[in-house]
Amino acid sequence: MVTAPPPPETRTVHSRRVACDGDEGALGHPRIWLQIDERNFADCPYCDRRFVLEGDGGGDHH
């Protein structure tokens, strides 16, 4: 069985909606918004950074 390698970085967040721009300034990637679903994490399709929800997502502001 082949398993996927772990994402390069994991960040703990308190909101189900997070932004990622690669944190590399001009060398990063376009800012995108990710929605954390019932799995309680989301992976950036550009840099593979994983955002893991801590708590119940009570940091969401609509």
PyMOL Python script that loads the backbone (N, CA, C, O; Angstrom):
from pymol import cmd

cmd.read_pdbstr("""\
ATOM      1  N   MET A   1       0.843  -1.178   0.000  1.00  0.00           N
ATOM      2  CA  MET A   1       0.000   0.000   0.000  1.00  0.00           C
ATOM      3  C   MET A   1       0.892   1.247   0.000  1.00  0.00           C
ATOM      4  O   MET A   1       1.822   1.356   0.800  1.00  0.00           O
ATOM      5  N   VAL A   2       0.604   2.160  -0.883  1.00  0.00           N
ATOM      6  CA  VAL A   2       1.354   3.407  -0.981  1.00  0.00           C
ATOM      7  C   VAL A   2       0.579   4.494  -0.252  1.00  0.00           C
ATOM      8  O   VAL A   2      -0.614   4.685  -0.488  1.00  0.00           O
ATOM      9  N   THR A   3       1.261   5.199   0.629  1.00  0.00           N
ATOM     10  CA  THR A   3       0.611   6.296   1.350  1.00  0.00           C
ATOM     11  C   THR A   3       1.204   7.616   0.889  1.00  0.00           C
ATOM     12  O   THR A   3       2.363   7.685   0.478  1.00  0.00           O
ATOM     13  N   ALA A   4       0.404   8.645   0.964  1.00  0.00           N
ATOM     14  CA  ALA A   4       0.850   9.976   0.556  1.00  0.00           C
ATOM     15  C   ALA A   4       1.831  10.521   1.584  1.00  0.00           C
ATOM     16  O   ALA A   4       1.687  10.263   2.779  1.00  0.00           O
ATOM     17  N   PRO A   5       2.824  11.272   1.128  1.00  0.00           N
ATOM     18  CA  PRO A   5       3.744  11.894   2.085  1.00  0.00           C
ATOM     19  C   PRO A   5       3.013  12.951   2.896  1.00  0.00           C
ATOM     20  O   PRO A   5       2.011  13.496   2.433  1.00  0.00           O
ATOM     21  N   PRO A   6       3.493  13.250   4.093  1.00  0.00           N
ATOM     22  CA  PRO A   6       2.829  14.270   4.912  1.00  0.00           C
ATOM     23  C   PRO A   6       2.958  15.644   4.258  1.00  0.00           C
ATOM     24  O   PRO A   6       3.908  15.883   3.512  1.00  0.00           O
ATOM     25  N   PRO A   7       2.024  16.541   4.524  1.00  0.00           N
ATOM     26  CA  PRO A   7       2.134  17.888   3.971  1.00  0.00           C
ATOM     27  C   PRO A   7       3.373  18.576   4.540  1.00  0.00           C
ATOM     28  O   PRO A   7       3.814  18.240   5.640  1.00  0.00           O
ATOM     29  N   PRO A   8       3.940  19.536   3.803  1.00  0.00           N
ATOM     30  CA  PRO A   8       5.177  20.167   4.260  1.00  0.00           C
ATOM     31  C   PRO A   8       5.029  20.980   5.537  1.00  0.00           C
ATOM     32  O   PRO A   8       6.004  21.163   6.266  1.00  0.00           O
ATOM     33  N   GLU A   9       3.839  21.466   5.816  1.00  0.00           N
ATOM     34  CA  GLU A   9       3.643  22.286   7.015  1.00  0.00           C
ATOM     35  C   GLU A   9       2.200  22.144   7.467  1.00  0.00           C
ATOM     36  O   GLU A   9       1.291  22.040   6.643  1.00  0.00           O
ATOM     37  N   THR A  10       1.991  22.140   8.773  1.00  0.00           N
ATOM     38  CA  THR A  10       0.645  22.103   9.336  1.00  0.00           C
ATOM     39  C   THR A  10       0.469  23.317  10.227  1.00  0.00           C
ATOM     40  O   THR A  10       1.332  23.628  11.047  1.00  0.00           O
ATOM     41  N   ARG A  11      -0.651  23.998  10.064  1.00  0.00           N
ATOM     42  CA  ARG A  11      -0.975  25.154  10.906  1.00  0.00           C
ATOM     43  C   ARG A  11      -2.300  24.901  11.601  1.00  0.00           C
ATOM     44  O   ARG A  11      -3.262  24.439  10.987  1.00  0.00           O
ATOM     45  N   THR A  12      -2.336  25.208  12.882  1.00  0.00           N
ATOM     46  CA  THR A  12      -3.562  25.108  13.656  1.00  0.00           C
ATOM     47  C   THR A  12      -4.294  26.436  13.548  1.00  0.00           C
ATOM     48  O   THR A  12      -3.701  27.499  13.736  1.00  0.00           O
ATOM     49  N   VAL A  13      -5.597  26.370  13.242  1.00  0.00           N
ATOM     50  CA  VAL A  13      -6.401  27.580  13.077  1.00  0.00           C
ATOM     51  C   VAL A  13      -7.659  27.471  13.930  1.00  0.00           C
ATOM     52  O   VAL A  13      -8.001  26.392  14.413  1.00  0.00           O
ATOM     53  N   HIS A  14      -8.345  28.599  14.111  1.00  0.00           N
ATOM     54  CA  HIS A  14      -9.541  28.636  14.951  1.00  0.00           C
ATOM     55  C   HIS A  14     -10.782  29.011  14.160  1.00  0.00           C
ATOM     56  O   HIS A  14     -11.835  29.273  14.741  1.00  0.00           O
ATOM     57  N   SER A  15     -10.667  29.039  12.848  1.00  0.00           N
ATOM     58  CA  SER A  15     -11.775  29.417  11.983  1.00  0.00           C
ATOM     59  C   SER A  15     -11.884  28.408  10.848  1.00  0.00           C
ATOM     60  O   SER A  15     -10.870  27.882  10.388  1.00  0.00           O
ATOM     61  N   ARG A  16     -13.094  28.136  10.395  1.00  0.00           N
ATOM     62  CA  ARG A  16     -13.289  27.196   9.296  1.00  0.00           C
ATOM     63  C   ARG A  16     -12.936  27.797   7.944  1.00  0.00           C
ATOM     64  O   ARG A  16     -12.829  27.067   6.958  1.00  0.00           O
ATOM     65  N   ARG A  17     -12.756  29.101   7.876  1.00  0.00           N
ATOM     66  CA  ARG A  17     -12.375  29.761   6.621  1.00  0.00           C
ATOM     67  C   ARG A  17     -10.994  30.384   6.819  1.00  0.00           C
ATOM     68  O   ARG A  17     -10.802  31.224   7.699  1.00  0.00           O
ATOM     69  N   VAL A  18     -10.039  29.964   5.993  1.00  0.00           N
ATOM     70  CA  VAL A  18      -8.662  30.437   6.125  1.00  0.00           C
ATOM     71  C   VAL A  18      -8.116  30.856   4.764  1.00  0.00           C
ATOM     72  O   VAL A  18      -8.558  30.369   3.724  1.00  0.00           O
ATOM     73  N   ALA A  19      -7.153  31.762   4.790  1.00  0.00           N
ATOM     74  CA  ALA A  19      -6.494  32.209   3.562  1.00  0.00           C
ATOM     75  C   ALA A  19      -5.069  31.664   3.535  1.00  0.00           C
ATOM     76  O   ALA A  19      -4.427  31.520   4.575  1.00  0.00           O
ATOM     77  N   CYS A  20      -4.587  31.362   2.331  1.00  0.00           N
ATOM     78  CA  CYS A  20      -3.206  30.928   2.163  1.00  0.00           C
ATOM     79  C   CYS A  20      -2.626  31.633   0.943  1.00  0.00           C
ATOM     80  O   CYS A  20      -3.256  31.696  -0.112  1.00  0.00           O
ATOM     81  N   ASP A  21      -1.409  32.164   1.106  1.00  0.00           N
ATOM     82  CA  ASP A  21      -0.709  32.780  -0.025  1.00  0.00           C
ATOM     83  C   ASP A  21       0.725  32.263  -0.136  1.00  0.00           C
ATOM     84  O   ASP A  21       1.535  32.828  -0.871  1.00  0.00           O
ATOM     85  N   GLY A  22       1.030  31.214   0.575  1.00  0.00           N
ATOM     86  CA  GLY A  22       2.355  30.612   0.512  1.00  0.00           C
ATOM     87  C   GLY A  22       3.396  31.265   1.399  1.00  0.00           C
ATOM     88  O   GLY A  22       4.480  30.709   1.578  1.00  0.00           O
ATOM     89  N   ASP A  23       3.098  32.441   1.965  1.00  0.00           N
ATOM     90  CA  ASP A  23       4.016  33.140   2.877  1.00  0.00           C
ATOM     91  C   ASP A  23       5.400  33.397   2.295  1.00  0.00           C
ATOM     92  O   ASP A  23       6.361  33.528   3.053  1.00  0.00           O
ATOM     93  N   GLU A  24       5.528  33.471   1.010  1.00  0.00           N
ATOM     94  CA  GLU A  24       6.840  33.685   0.404  1.00  0.00           C
ATOM     95  C   GLU A  24       6.931  35.033  -0.298  1.00  0.00           C
ATOM     96  O   GLU A  24       7.811  35.226  -1.137  1.00  0.00           O
ATOM     97  N   GLY A  25       6.048  35.966   0.023  1.00  0.00           N
ATOM     98  CA  GLY A  25       6.066  37.268  -0.636  1.00  0.00           C
ATOM     99  C   GLY A  25       5.845  37.101  -2.126  1.00  0.00           C
ATOM    100  O   GLY A  25       4.890  36.446  -2.543  1.00  0.00           O
ATOM    101  N   ALA A  26       6.713  37.682  -2.927  1.00  0.00           N
ATOM    102  CA  ALA A  26       6.590  37.592  -4.383  1.00  0.00           C
ATOM    103  C   ALA A  26       6.808  36.167  -4.894  1.00  0.00           C
ATOM    104  O   ALA A  26       6.406  35.843  -6.011  1.00  0.00           O
ATOM    105  N   LEU A  27       7.435  35.322  -4.092  1.00  0.00           N
ATOM    106  CA  LEU A  27       7.685  33.942  -4.506  1.00  0.00           C
ATOM    107  C   LEU A  27       6.597  32.985  -4.042  1.00  0.00           C
ATOM    108  O   LEU A  27       6.684  31.784  -4.297  1.00  0.00           O
ATOM    109  N   GLY A  28       5.584  33.491  -3.371  1.00  0.00           N
ATOM    110  CA  GLY A  28       4.491  32.652  -2.883  1.00  0.00           C
ATOM    111  C   GLY A  28       3.556  32.272  -4.014  1.00  0.00           C
ATOM    112  O   GLY A  28       3.992  32.054  -5.144  1.00  0.00           O
ATOM    113  N   HIS A  29       2.272  32.195  -3.708  1.00  0.00           N
ATOM    114  CA  HIS A  29       1.266  31.889  -4.719  1.00  0.00           C
ATOM    115  C   HIS A  29       0.090  32.825  -4.520  1.00  0.00           C
ATOM    116  O   HIS A  29       0.029  33.519  -3.505  1.00  0.00           O
ATOM    117  N   PRO A  30      -0.849  32.866  -5.463  1.00  0.00           N
ATOM    118  CA  PRO A  30      -2.014  33.741  -5.293  1.00  0.00           C
ATOM    119  C   PRO A  30      -2.749  33.413  -3.993  1.00  0.00           C
ATOM    120  O   PRO A  30      -2.844  32.250  -3.602  1.00  0.00           O
ATOM    121  N   ARG A  31      -3.263  34.438  -3.336  1.00  0.00           N
ATOM    122  CA  ARG A  31      -4.028  34.205  -2.107  1.00  0.00           C
ATOM    123  C   ARG A  31      -5.329  33.498  -2.467  1.00  0.00           C
ATOM    124  O   ARG A  31      -6.079  33.937  -3.339  1.00  0.00           O
ATOM    125  N   ILE A  32      -5.574  32.399  -1.775  1.00  0.00           N
ATOM    126  CA  ILE A  32      -6.825  31.670  -1.959  1.00  0.00           C
ATOM    127  C   ILE A  32      -7.467  31.465  -0.597  1.00  0.00           C
ATOM    128  O   ILE A  32      -6.795  31.486   0.434  1.00  0.00           O
ATOM    129  N   TRP A  33      -8.778  31.266  -0.611  1.00  0.00           N
ATOM    130  CA  TRP A  33      -9.526  31.008   0.611  1.00  0.00           C
ATOM    131  C   TRP A  33      -9.922  29.548   0.626  1.00  0.00           C
ATOM    132  O   TRP A  33     -10.408  29.011  -0.370  1.00  0.00           O
ATOM    133  N   LEU A  34      -9.712  28.913   1.762  1.00  0.00           N
ATOM    134  CA  LEU A  34     -10.038  27.502   1.936  1.00  0.00           C
ATOM    135  C   LEU A  34     -11.118  27.370   2.994  1.00  0.00           C
ATOM    136  O   LEU A  34     -11.151  28.131   3.961  1.00  0.00           O
ATOM    137  N   GLN A  35     -11.995  26.403   2.804  1.00  0.00           N
ATOM    138  CA  GLN A  35     -13.056  26.123   3.765  1.00  0.00           C
ATOM    139  C   GLN A  35     -12.758  24.781   4.423  1.00  0.00           C
ATOM    140  O   GLN A  35     -12.623  23.767   3.737  1.00  0.00           O
ATOM    141  N   ILE A  36     -12.656  24.770   5.733  1.00  0.00           N
ATOM    142  CA  ILE A  36     -12.416  23.530   6.471  1.00  0.00           C
ATOM    143  C   ILE A  36     -13.749  22.813   6.631  1.00  0.00           C
ATOM    144  O   ILE A  36     -14.720  23.386   7.124  1.00  0.00           O
ATOM    145  N   ASP A  37     -13.783  21.553   6.209  1.00  0.00           N
ATOM    146  CA  ASP A  37     -15.035  20.794   6.224  1.00  0.00           C
ATOM    147  C   ASP A  37     -15.132  19.896   7.461  1.00  0.00           C
ATOM    148  O   ASP A  37     -14.432  20.107   8.451  1.00  0.00           O
ATOM    149  N   GLU A  38     -16.003  18.900   7.387  1.00  0.00           N
ATOM    150  CA  GLU A  38     -16.259  18.032   8.542  1.00  0.00           C
ATOM    151  C   GLU A  38     -15.050  17.184   8.930  1.00  0.00           C
ATOM    152  O   GLU A  38     -15.023  16.618  10.022  1.00  0.00           O
ATOM    153  N   ARG A  39     -14.053  17.089   8.056  1.00  0.00           N
ATOM    154  CA  ARG A  39     -12.828  16.358   8.403  1.00  0.00           C
ATOM    155  C   ARG A  39     -11.939  17.183   9.329  1.00  0.00           C
ATOM    156  O   ARG A  39     -10.972  16.670   9.892  1.00  0.00           O
ATOM    157  N   ASN A  40     -12.277  18.478   9.485  1.00  0.00           N
ATOM    158  CA  ASN A  40     -11.560  19.421  10.355  1.00  0.00           C
ATOM    159  C   ASN A  40     -10.159  19.775   9.867  1.00  0.00           C
ATOM    160  O   ASN A  40      -9.294  20.129  10.668  1.00  0.00           O
ATOM    161  N   PHE A  41      -9.931  19.681   8.547  1.00  0.00           N
ATOM    162  CA  PHE A  41      -8.694  20.191   7.966  1.00  0.00           C
ATOM    163  C   PHE A  41      -8.933  20.530   6.502  1.00  0.00           C
ATOM    164  O   PHE A  41      -9.898  20.076   5.888  1.00  0.00           O
ATOM    165  N   ALA A  42      -8.024  21.342   5.959  1.00  0.00           N
ATOM    166  CA  ALA A  42      -8.033  21.675   4.534  1.00  0.00           C
ATOM    167  C   ALA A  42      -6.587  21.786   4.079  1.00  0.00           C
ATOM    168  O   ALA A  42      -5.736  22.284   4.814  1.00  0.00           O
ATOM    169  N   ASP A  43      -6.310  21.321   2.865  1.00  0.00           N
ATOM    170  CA  ASP A  43      -4.968  21.394   2.296  1.00  0.00           C
ATOM    171  C   ASP A  43      -4.945  22.406   1.161  1.00  0.00           C
ATOM    172  O   ASP A  43      -5.846  22.425   0.323  1.00  0.00           O
ATOM    173  N   CYS A  44      -3.924  23.241   1.134  1.00  0.00           N
ATOM    174  CA  CYS A  44      -3.759  24.214   0.061  1.00  0.00           C
ATOM    175  C   CYS A  44      -3.334  23.478  -1.210  1.00  0.00           C
ATOM    176  O   CYS A  44      -2.372  22.712  -1.179  1.00  0.00           O
ATOM    177  N   PRO A  45      -4.035  23.698  -2.328  1.00  0.00           N
ATOM    178  CA  PRO A  45      -3.660  23.010  -3.564  1.00  0.00           C
ATOM    179  C   PRO A  45      -2.365  23.538  -4.185  1.00  0.00           C
ATOM    180  O   PRO A  45      -1.789  22.878  -5.050  1.00  0.00           O
ATOM    181  N   TYR A  46      -1.899  24.708  -3.763  1.00  0.00           N
ATOM    182  CA  TYR A  46      -0.655  25.267  -4.301  1.00  0.00           C
ATOM    183  C   TYR A  46       0.568  24.767  -3.546  1.00  0.00           C
ATOM    184  O   TYR A  46       1.498  24.235  -4.152  1.00  0.00           O
ATOM    185  N   CYS A  47       0.573  24.935  -2.226  1.00  0.00           N
ATOM    186  CA  CYS A  47       1.783  24.640  -1.444  1.00  0.00           C
ATOM    187  C   CYS A  47       1.626  23.432  -0.521  1.00  0.00           C
ATOM    188  O   CYS A  47       2.565  23.078   0.191  1.00  0.00           O
ATOM    189  N   ASP A  48       0.464  22.802  -0.523  1.00  0.00           N
ATOM    190  CA  ASP A  48       0.180  21.609   0.290  1.00  0.00           C
ATOM    191  C   ASP A  48       0.164  21.860   1.790  1.00  0.00           C
ATOM    192  O   ASP A  48       0.121  20.911   2.574  1.00  0.00           O
ATOM    193  N   ARG A  49       0.198  23.127   2.202  1.00  0.00           N
ATOM    194  CA  ARG A  49       0.100  23.428   3.630  1.00  0.00           C
ATOM    195  C   ARG A  49      -1.251  22.917   4.128  1.00  0.00           C
ATOM    196  O   ARG A  49      -2.272  23.077   3.460  1.00  0.00           O
ATOM    197  N   ARG A  50      -1.242  22.305   5.302  1.00  0.00           N
ATOM    198  CA  ARG A  50      -2.480  21.783   5.891  1.00  0.00           C
ATOM    199  C   ARG A  50      -2.913  22.691   7.027  1.00  0.00           C
ATOM    200  O   ARG A  50      -2.116  23.025   7.904  1.00  0.00           O
ATOM    201  N   PHE A  51      -4.170  23.087   7.010  1.00  0.00           N
ATOM    202  CA  PHE A  51      -4.774  23.894   8.064  1.00  0.00           C
ATOM    203  C   PHE A  51      -5.700  22.981   8.856  1.00  0.00           C
ATOM    204  O   PHE A  51      -6.641  22.409   8.307  1.00  0.00           O
ATOM    205  N   VAL A  52      -5.426  22.850  10.154  1.00  0.00           N
ATOM    206  CA  VAL A  52      -6.185  21.959  11.028  1.00  0.00           C
ATOM    207  C   VAL A  52      -6.987  22.807  12.004  1.00  0.00           C
ATOM    208  O   VAL A  52      -6.439  23.674  12.685  1.00  0.00           O
ATOM    209  N   LEU A  53      -8.284  22.551  12.064  1.00  0.00           N
ATOM    210  CA  LEU A  53      -9.168  23.296  12.953  1.00  0.00           C
ATOM    211  C   LEU A  53      -8.976  22.843  14.391  1.00  0.00           C
ATOM    212  O   LEU A  53      -9.021  21.650  14.690  1.00  0.00           O
ATOM    213  N   GLU A  54      -8.761  23.807  15.275  1.00  0.00           N
ATOM    214  CA  GLU A  54      -8.677  23.538  16.708  1.00  0.00           C
ATOM    215  C   GLU A  54      -9.957  24.042  17.342  1.00  0.00           C
ATOM    216  O   GLU A  54     -10.344  25.189  17.118  1.00  0.00           O
ATOM    217  N   GLY A  55     -10.612  23.226  18.114  1.00  0.00           N
ATOM    218  CA  GLY A  55     -11.878  23.627  18.729  1.00  0.00           C
ATOM    219  C   GLY A  55     -13.037  23.409  17.770  1.00  0.00           C
ATOM    220  O   GLY A  55     -13.003  22.518  16.922  1.00  0.00           O
ATOM    221  N   ASP A  56     -14.067  24.242  17.919  1.00  0.00           N
ATOM    222  CA  ASP A  56     -15.294  24.049  17.139  1.00  0.00           C
ATOM    223  C   ASP A  56     -15.451  25.045  16.001  1.00  0.00           C
ATOM    224  O   ASP A  56     -16.521  25.117  15.396  1.00  0.00           O
ATOM    225  N   GLY A  57     -14.427  25.803  15.699  1.00  0.00           N
ATOM    226  CA  GLY A  57     -14.537  26.793  14.631  1.00  0.00           C
ATOM    227  C   GLY A  57     -15.235  28.051  15.079  1.00  0.00           C
ATOM    228  O   GLY A  57     -15.748  28.805  14.252  1.00  0.00           O
ATOM    229  N   GLY A  58     -15.264  28.290  16.375  1.00  0.00           N
ATOM    230  CA  GLY A  58     -15.943  29.451  16.925  1.00  0.00           C
ATOM    231  C   GLY A  58     -15.316  30.773  16.534  1.00  0.00           C
ATOM    232  O   GLY A  58     -15.879  31.828  16.827  1.00  0.00           O
ATOM    233  N   GLY A  59     -14.156  30.745  15.876  1.00  0.00           N
ATOM    234  CA  GLY A  59     -13.513  31.971  15.434  1.00  0.00           C
ATOM    235  C   GLY A  59     -14.066  32.503  14.129  1.00  0.00           C
ATOM    236  O   GLY A  59     -13.595  33.528  13.636  1.00  0.00           O
ATOM    237  N   ASP A  60     -15.067  31.826  13.550  1.00  0.00           N
ATOM    238  CA  ASP A  60     -15.663  32.289  12.294  1.00  0.00           C
ATOM    239  C   ASP A  60     -16.408  33.584  12.518  1.00  0.00           C
ATOM    240  O   ASP A  60     -17.136  33.731  13.499  1.00  0.00           O
ATOM    241  N   HIS A  61     -16.228  34.512  11.616  1.00  0.00           N
ATOM    242  CA  HIS A  61     -16.948  35.781  11.657  1.00  0.00           C
ATOM    243  C   HIS A  61     -17.614  35.974  10.317  1.00  0.00           C
ATOM    244  O   HIS A  61     -16.940  36.008   9.288  1.00  0.00           O
ATOM    245  N   HIS A  62     -18.933  36.102  10.312  1.00  0.00           N
ATOM    246  CA  HIS A  62     -19.674  36.268   9.055  1.00  0.00           C
ATOM    247  C   HIS A  62     -20.255  37.642   8.984  1.00  0.00           C
ATOM    248  O   HIS A  62     -20.916  37.983   8.003  1.00  0.00           O
TER     249      HIS A  62
END
""", "prot")
cmd.dss("prot")
cmd.show_as("cartoon", "prot")
cmd.util.cbc("prot")
cmd.orient("prot")
